[in-house]
Every structure is written in C-alpha cells, then in structure tokens.
C-alpha cells in the first residue's frame, strides 16, 4: 500500500489505484513496517477521524434529501492561523512518494509557501511508493540522510520509524487548530510530530438524491431506517443497493465503514483487537459489521450483476439512478466527474448507519503527515517548521486544493472547502462539523487479515453466514499477527 495520503478525486488511475491499495494493502504495509501492537496508543494510522475543518455549514452541506447530522457550534472555533515570520534565505528539501498524486499537490503548495516567504526555496524530491519507499524512509532516517521535511504515514504505522529517536516534535500555536483525531494519529506517547497533508475522506453510502426525493425518503440515521428505505426503493422497482465484487476491494466498504458504530459502543475495541483480546466472532459489536452484509444479501436488495460489476459500474449506476445507493469511499466518487459529468449534483453521501441515531457518525480515513527529522537544524529547521505550519493555514489548504480537490474535510480549523465541491464532499463535512467521526480501524491497528475481501464477498453472495465469516476472519487475523511477530 502506498503511504496513507488522502486519495483526492482527480487523476483517475492514481486516485482509484490508491483507494484500492488503501483498503487492500494495509496488512502487507504492516508486515513491512513491523509495527508493534502498542502502536494502538497513537489512536490512528492514516485514518484518524476526520478533522473538523470549520468549513461548509450544515445548511449548505445538505438539501432535504441529503440532511446529515447538524453541525455543532464548537466546530466554528476561532482559528489561530499562525506561521513563523522573519525566515532567512535558505533552501529546504521536501520528500514525497512518486505516483500517488502528491507531487501534483506539492507544486502549488510550494509555490504559495515560497511566495509567502521570500528567500526560502523548497526542493521537491520523490521516492518510490509501497514497501520499497517505506524501507527507503527508514534507511534515510537511520543514516541521517533524510530530507529536511518529508511525507509519511500517520497512525499505527508511524511507530515503525521510531519518532522519539528520529523526529522533532511539532510545536507552535497552529497545533491548537488541528482536529483531535489527527493529533491522535500523528502522536506517539503524547507528542505530536506532524502537520496534516490534505483532507480526510469518509467511507459510507453514495446515494441518488433524485430517487430519494421522488420516493420521499430521508437519509437514514439508523440501520433499521436504511433497511426500511431499501424496502421502499425495491417496491418502487428500483435496485436499492449496488455491490461491485468484480473489484474485490470494494467488498470491504460496509465492514470497514461500520467501524464508527463499533467504537461508539466499545471505545477500547481497537486496543483490545490489537492485543488479541477480542475476536469478531465473539464480540457482538464486531460481529454486527459482518451481519450488516448478511442482511443485505438475504433481503434481495443487491444488483443482479454484483459478482462481476466493477467500481466504475457502481459509480455510473448510482449517478444515473439505475440503483439508489452504493457503499463506497467518498474519495472514489470523484470519478463520477469523468464517467457521468452531468450527474455530479445527483449524488449525495451518508455514513453507514448504526443502531442508535444519537451516535450516528462517519468512519474516516486520514491523510498522511508532514514530519521534520532531527537532522534538520539551524535556518533550515526554521524554514521547515514554517512549512509545516503553513499547511494548517487557509492559504496552505487552498494551495492543496489547487493540486487536487478535497474528497472530505480538512483537518485544520482555518481551512475551508471550496464552494464548488460535490455534494458528497459537503455531506461528509457535516459529520466532521458535528464531531461525529471515528478513525477507520486499520489506522488504529496494524493488524488486518489478507483474506478479508474474499471473506466478505462470500457473505455478500450468500455462500457464507456472518458468523462463519467472522470466525474465518479471526483465523485470518492470526496469520497477520504471526507475520508481525505478535503473539
């Protein structure tokens, strides 16, 4: 898996490849990094919950058919937006993975930063993605040859580079502007090490807004309401839910996107899961994530070609209204701009609903973090710290937006979403504003079984019960733990 950067819709192959890698490759990343089970104390990996960027208000984020949770007043806290001043002329280097879209984002960011800091130049450097790039980062840090600033994972994989030994803690007034979930994801042993690189994005349900309006449906805030909507949609002769098992990684969205509902009931689930103290088959909250897939299969609400349909088929179907809903990451929805550009406004987003409307919220995938190694010193350190801080300002986020449009909320209060972002992005922002988000499990734990995709497909096609699938995944996780050297 490439580094945990946010996958912003834009470059088609880059975005979709990265989304798939994000879900499919976390266990192999964890194996390469040898992250310890204690890494759950960081409370996230690329996935700490979305930052409540004080951006689009709830009224602009939803129409009658796209009403997500109302925004909380705390999301409008006054931003600090402080960047160090008086930098001396100096050149610093910034290292990002190649082929992930980060170069395209970095160019306008560097241009804006240099304009705000005359005399400071930033040399953009690239490294390979995947395991090779991960090993290169570790080598550069251990040999003292790291760039002055670099982009890397947040969350459970962060401990693999031994932050206390190799990184400088992040400091400055700007840290008060960060979303608490990003802070957890970029911290180890209570010390924050990074500023965020771009926006987060949610995992949930894309839905056709005209269908919802025509049938008088409301966005569900409980699973029971969701299933009731499915029944009404089916009765109207419309396919309620699209699945696209032809792209196997897409089978995971309901399971992974349901994690917020697990965590609100069981806050210590990730830590206990990493420690081997809980199993999906015997934990009622964890088992529910499998049972939700089973309920959809038994209800007969899926598209007939679910076994062979692929991502683009699902995105096209929900945009055109041949199906009403499609479980998917908001980041992947950007492809609709290419597939069905005249239907962008017809697609909204809501989180995987749980059992209690009061705790309804969104599971989010976070961006990576921008770090400074201990080898950066003197005038270069001052410039590197200014660069780190710049990324949390409105000017910094606006520059990132020029590189690629955000697929979800930014993680710093001064940052706002552009007015022209798609409805699904606005809908995601509402959950962040309300503080109703949780980081995806794979960011809080390095343990992910490699067979999860196929196990979930078996539940989705009705060949396996939820209980049997959970038991099989628990066995699969044992293999993942052994690969990590964990008991």
C-alpha positions in Angstrom: 0.0 0.0 0.0 1.2 3.5 -0.7 1.6 5.9 2.1 -1.6 6.9 3.8 -2.3 10.1 1.9 -5.8 11.2 1.2 -6.9 10.0 -2.1 -8.4 13.0 -3.8 -10.5 12.6 -6.9 -8.7 14.0 -9.9 -6.1 11.7 -11.5 -8.3 8.7 -12.4 -5.7 6.0 -12.3 -3.8 7.5 -9.4 -6.9 8.0 -7.3 -8.6 4.7 -7.9 -5.3 2.7 -7.6 -4.6 4.4 -4.4 -8.0 3.8 -3.0 -7.8 0.1 -3.7 -4.3 -0.1 -2.3 -5.5 1.7 0.8 -8.0 -1.0 1.6 -6.3 -4.0 0.1 -2.7 -3.5 1.2 -2.7 -2.4 4.8 -1.7 -5.8 6.2 1.3 -6.0 3.9 2.3 -2.5 4.9 2.1 -3.5 8.5 4.3 -6.5 7.8 6.9 -4.4 6.2 6.9 -1.8 9.0 6.8 -4.4 11.8 4.6 -2.1 13.7 4.1 -3.2 17.3 0.8 -3.8 18.9 1.5 -0.9 21.3 1.0 1.3 18.3 -2.6 1.5 19.1 -1.7 4.2 21.6 -1.3 6.5 18.7 -5.1 6.1 18.2 -4.8 6.0 14.4 -3.0 5.4 11.2 -3.8 7.1 8.0 -7.1 7.1 9.5 -7.8 9.1 12.5 -11.2 10.7 12.4 -11.8 13.5 10.1 -10.7 16.9 11.0 -13.5 19.3 11.8 -12.4 21.9 9.4 -14.6 24.9 10.2 -15.9 24.9 6.6 -19.1 24.4 4.9 -22.1 24.9 7.2 -24.7 22.2 7.7 -27.2 24.2 5.8 -25.0 24.4 2.7 -24.0 20.8 3.0 -27.4 19.3 2.7 -30.7 19.6 1.0 -33.9 18.0 2.2 -32.7 14.7 0.7 -29.1 15.0 2.0 -29.6 16.0 5.6 -26.7 14.6 7.6 -26.2 15.4 11.3 -26.5 19.1 12.2 -23.2 20.9 12.7 -22.1 21.6 16.3 -21.2 25.2 17.3 -17.8 24.0 18.6 -16.7 23.5 15.0 -16.6 27.2 14.5 -13.9 27.9 17.0 -11.7 30.8 16.1 -8.6 29.6 14.1 -5.1 30.6 15.1 -3.5 30.6 11.7 0.0 31.4 12.9 3.1 30.9 10.7 6.6 31.8 11.9 7.9 35.0 10.4 11.3 36.5 9.6 12.9 33.5 7.9 16.4 33.8 6.5 17.1 32.9 2.8 17.5 29.1 2.7 16.7 26.1 0.6 15.0 23.1 2.2 14.1 19.7 0.7 10.6 18.0 0.8 10.3 14.3 0.1 7.0 12.8 -1.1 6.1 9.4 -2.7 6.0 9.3 -6.5 3.0 8.2 -8.5 0.5 9.0 -5.7 -0.7 12.4 -6.8 1.3 14.1 -4.0 3.7 15.7 -6.5 0.7 17.5 -8.1 -0.4 18.7 -4.8 3.0 19.8 -3.6 3.7 22.0 -6.6 1.1 24.7 -5.9 1.7 24.4 -2.1 5.4 25.1 -2.6 4.6 28.0 -4.9 2.3 29.5 -2.3 4.7 28.9 0.5 7.7 30.5 -1.3 5.5 33.5 -2.3 4.7 34.0 1.4 8.3 33.5 2.5 10.6 35.4 0.0 14.1 33.9 0.0 13.0 30.5 1.1 13.1 27.8 -1.6 11.7 24.3 -1.4 13.3 21.5 -3.4 10.6 18.8 -4.2 12.0 15.3 -4.1 10.3 12.0 -4.7 10.8 8.4 -3.5 9.2 5.1 -4.6 5.8 4.2 -3.1 5.0 0.9 -1.3 7.4 -1.2 0.7 10.4 0.0 -1.2 9.7 3.6 -0.4 8.9 2.7 3.2 12.2 1.0 3.6 14.0 4.0 2.0 12.4 6.3 4.6 13.7 4.1 7.4 17.2 3.9 5.8 17.4 7.7 5.3 16.4 8.3 8.9 18.8 5.8 10.3 21.7 7.2 8.2 21.0 10.8 8.8 20.3 11.4 5.1 16.6 12.3 5.3 15.2 15.4 3.5 14.5 18.4 5.7 10.8 17.7 5.6 9.0 14.5 4.4 5.6 13.0 4.0 4.8 9.7 5.8 2.1 7.6 7.4 0.0 8.7 10.4 -1.4 6.2 12.9 -0.4 2.7 13.7 2.4 2.6 11.1 4.1 5.7 12.5 5.9 3.9 15.3 7.8 1.9 12.7 10.1 4.9 12.2 10.7 5.4 15.9 9.6 9.0 16.2 11.2 9.7 19.6 14.6 8.8 18.1 14.3 10.2 14.6 11.8 13.1 14.5 11.3 16.5 16.1 8.0 17.1 17.9 5.7 19.6 16.2 5.3 22.8 18.1 3.6 26.1 17.6 0.3 27.9 18.0 -1.0 26.2 14.9 -1.2 22.8 16.7 -4.3 24.1 18.6 -6.1 24.3 15.2 -5.8 20.6 14.5 -8.6 18.1 14.6 -8.2 16.0 17.7 -8.3 12.7 15.7 -5.4 13.8 13.5 -3.5 14.8 16.6 -4.0 11.3 18.0 -3.0 9.8 14.7 0.2 11.8 14.4 1.3 11.5 18.1 3.3 8.9 19.9 3.5 8.8 23.7 1.7 12.2 23.9 4.0 14.0 21.5 2.7 15.4 18.2 5.1 15.0 15.3 3.3 16.2 12.1 1.0 18.6 10.4 -1.7 17.2 8.1 -1.2 16.8 4.4 -4.6 17.5 2.8 -8.1 16.4 3.6 -9.7 13.3 5.1 -12.5 11.3 3.5 -15.3 9.1 4.7 -16.5 5.6 4.0 -20.2 5.2 3.7 -23.1 5.2 1.2 -23.3 7.2 -2.0 -27.0 7.7 -2.9 -29.0 9.1 -5.8 -30.7 12.2 -4.5 -33.5 12.4 -7.1 -34.6 8.9 -6.2 -34.7 9.9 -2.5 -36.7 13.0 -3.3 -39.1 11.2 -5.6 -39.8 8.5 -3.0 -39.9 10.9 -0.1 -37.1 9.2 1.7 -34.9 10.7 4.4 -31.2 10.0 4.9 -31.2 7.1 7.4 -29.5 7.6 10.8 -30.1 4.0 11.9 -29.6 0.7 10.2 -33.3 -0.1 10.6 -34.2 3.1 8.7 -31.7 2.2 6.0 -33.3 -1.3 5.5 -36.7 0.3 5.5 -35.6 2.7 2.8 -34.3 -0.3 0.8 -37.7 -2.0 1.0 -39.5 1.1 -0.3 -36.9 1.5 -3.1 -37.3 -2.1 -4.1 -41.1 -1.8 -4.1 -40.7 1.1 -6.5 -39.0 -1.2 -9.0 -35.5 0.3 -8.4 -32.4 -1.6 -7.3 -31.7 -0.5 -3.8 -28.0 -1.3 -3.3 -25.1 -1.7 -5.7 -22.2 -4.0 -5.0 -19.2 -4.4 -7.3 -17.3 -7.5 -6.3 -15.6 -7.5 -9.7 -13.2 -5.1 -8.0 -12.8 -7.2 -4.9 -11.5 -4.4 -2.6 -14.9 -2.7 -2.8 -16.5 -5.6 -0.8 -14.9 -4.1 2.3 -16.7 -0.7 2.4 -19.7 -1.7 4.6 -17.5 -3.7 7.0 -14.8 -1.0 7.4 -17.2 1.9 7.2 -19.2 0.5 10.1 -16.2 0.9 12.5 -17.6 4.2 13.9 -20.6 2.2 15.1 -18.3 -0.3 16.8 -16.2 2.2 18.5 -19.0 4.3 19.9 -20.3 1.2 21.7 -16.9 -0.2 22.5 -14.2 2.6 22.7 -11.4 0.1 23.5 -12.1 -2.2 20.7 -9.0 -1.3 18.6 -6.6 -1.6 21.5 -8.2 -5.0 22.6 -8.2 -6.2 19.0 -4.5 -5.4 18.5 -3.8 -7.1 21.8 -5.7 -10.2 20.7 -8.2 -9.8 23.5 -11.3 -9.6 21.3 -12.5 -11.5 18.3 -15.0 -10.6 15.7 -16.9 -13.8 16.0 -17.5 -13.5 19.8 -17.7 -9.7 20.1 -21.3 -8.7 19.4 -20.3 -5.2 18.2 -17.6 -6.5 15.8 -19.9 -9.3 14.6 -22.5 -6.7 13.6 -20.3 -5.4 10.8 -20.5 -8.9 9.2 -24.2 -9.2 9.9 -25.0 -6.0 8.1 -23.5 -7.5 4.9 -25.6 -10.7 5.5 -28.8 -8.7 6.0 -28.4 -7.0 2.6 -27.7 -10.4 0.9 -30.8 -12.0 2.5 -33.0 -9.0 1.7 -32.5 -9.4 -2.0 -31.7 -5.7 -2.5 -28.5 -6.0 -4.5 -27.9 -5.6 -8.2 -28.1 -8.8 -10.2 -24.5 -8.4 -11.5 -22.9 -7.8 -8.2 -20.4 -10.6 -8.7 -18.9 -9.1 -11.9 -19.7 -5.4 -11.6 -16.8 -3.1 -11.0 -16.2 0.3 -9.4 -17.0 2.4 -12.4 -20.2 0.4 -13.0 -21.3 1.2 -9.5 -20.4 4.9 -9.7 -22.2 5.2 -13.0 -25.3 3.4 -11.8 -25.8 5.5 -8.7 -25.2 8.7 -10.6 -27.6 7.8 -13.3 -30.2 6.5 -10.9 -30.3 2.9 -12.1 -29.5 2.0 -8.5 -30.3 4.1 -5.5 -27.3 3.5 -3.2 -23.7 2.4 -3.5 -21.4 1.7 -0.5 -18.1 3.4 -1.3 -15.4 5.7 -0.1 -16.1 9.4 -0.8 -12.6 9.6 -2.4 -13.6 7.2 -5.2 -16.7 9.2 -6.1 -14.6 11.8 -7.8 -14.5 9.5 -10.8 -18.2 10.4 -11.4 -16.8 13.7 -12.8 -15.4 11.7 -15.7 -17.9 9.0 -16.0 -21.2 11.0 -15.8 -20.2 14.6 -15.5 -23.8 15.9 -15.9 -25.0 13.9 -12.9 -22.5 15.1 -10.3 -25.1 17.0 -8.4 -27.4 14.0 -8.2 -25.1 12.1 -5.8 -25.0 12.6 -2.0 -23.4 10.7 0.8 -24.3 9.4 4.2 -22.4 7.3 6.8 -23.0 3.7 7.4 -25.8 3.9 10.0 -25.7 2.0 13.2 -28.4 1.1 15.8 -28.7 4.4 17.6 -29.5 7.7 15.8 -27.9 9.6 18.7 -24.5 8.2 17.9 -24.8 8.2 14.1 -21.4 9.2 12.6 -18.8 8.7 9.9 -15.8 6.4 9.7 -12.9 8.4 8.2 -9.6 7.8 6.5 -7.0 10.4 7.3 -4.2 11.9 5.3 -0.5 11.3 5.9 1.6 13.7 8.0 4.4 16.1 7.2 7.4 15.4 9.5 10.7 17.0 10.3 13.7 14.7 11.1 16.2 15.6 13.9 18.9 16.1 11.3 17.2 19.3 10.1 18.8 22.2 12.0 19.5 26.0 12.0 17.9 28.2 9.4 16.7 25.1 7.6 14.8 24.0 10.7 13.1 27.4 11.0 12.0 27.1 7.4 10.9 23.5 7.8 8.8 24.4 10.8 7.3 27.3 8.9 6.4 25.0 6.0 4.8 22.5 8.5 2.8 25.3 10.0 1.8 26.7 6.5 0.0 23.5 5.7 -2.5 24.2 8.5 -3.5 27.7 7.3 -6.2 28.6 4.8 -3.6 29.6 2.3 -1.9 26.3 2.6 -5.1 24.3 2.2 -6.3 26.4 -0.7 -3.0 25.7 -2.4 -3.5 21.9 -1.8 -7.0 22.3 -3.3 -5.4 23.7 -6.5 -3.4 20.5 -6.8 -6.4 18.2 -6.3 -9.9 18.8 -5.0 -10.6 17.5 -1.5 -12.8 14.5 -1.1 -13.7 15.3 2.5 -13.0 17.6 5.5 -9.6 19.3 6.0 -8.0 18.8 9.4 -7.2 22.3 10.5 -9.8 24.9 11.6 -8.7 27.7 9.3 -9.2 25.5 6.2 -12.5 25.6 4.3 -13.9 23.5 1.5 -14.3 25.3 -1.8 -17.9 26.3 -2.6 -18.0 24.1 -5.7 -17.1 20.8 -4.2 -19.6 17.9 -4.9 -22.5 17.3 -2.6 -20.9 14.1 -1.3 -18.0 16.1 0.0 -20.3 18.7 1.6 -22.3 15.9 3.2 -19.0 14.4 4.7 -18.1 17.8 6.1 -21.3 17.9 8.2 -20.3 14.9 10.2 -16.9 16.5 10.9 -18.5 19.8 11.9 -20.7 17.8 14.4 -17.7 16.0 15.8 -19.4 12.7 14.8 -16.4 10.8 13.3 -14.2 7.9 14.1 -11.0 6.8 12.5 -11.0 3.6 10.5 -9.8 0.5 12.4 -6.8 0.0 10.0 -5.4 3.3 11.2 -5.7 2.3 14.8 -4.3 -1.2 14.5 -1.6 -2.6 12.2 -3.5 -6.0 12.1 -5.6 -6.7 9.0 -6.2 -10.2 7.6 -5.2 -10.6 3.9 -8.3 -12.6 3.1 -10.9 -10.0 4.2 -12.0 -9.1 0.7 -12.9 -12.7 -0.2 -14.5 -13.5 3.1 -16.8 -10.5 2.7 -17.7 -11.5 -0.8 -18.8 -14.9 0.5 -21.1 -13.1 2.9 -22.4 -10.8 0.2 -23.1 -13.5 -2.3 -24.9 -15.6 0.4 -22.4 -18.6 0.4 -21.3 -17.8 4.0 -23.1 -16.8 7.1 -21.9 -13.7 9.0 -20.9 -15.9 12.0 -18.9 -18.3 9.8 -17.2 -15.3 8.0 -16.3 -13.7 11.3 -14.8 -17.0 12.5 -12.8 -17.3 9.3 -11.6 -13.7 9.6 -10.4 -14.3 13.2 -8.3 -17.2 11.8 -7.1 -15.0 9.0 -6.0 -12.3 11.6 -3.9 -14.9 13.4 -1.8 -15.2 10.3 -1.4 -11.5 10.1 -0.4 -11.3 13.8 2.2 -14.0 13.2 3.6 -12.1 10.2 4.0 -9.1 12.5 5.8 -11.1 15.1 2.9 -10.7 17.6 1.6 -13.3 19.9 
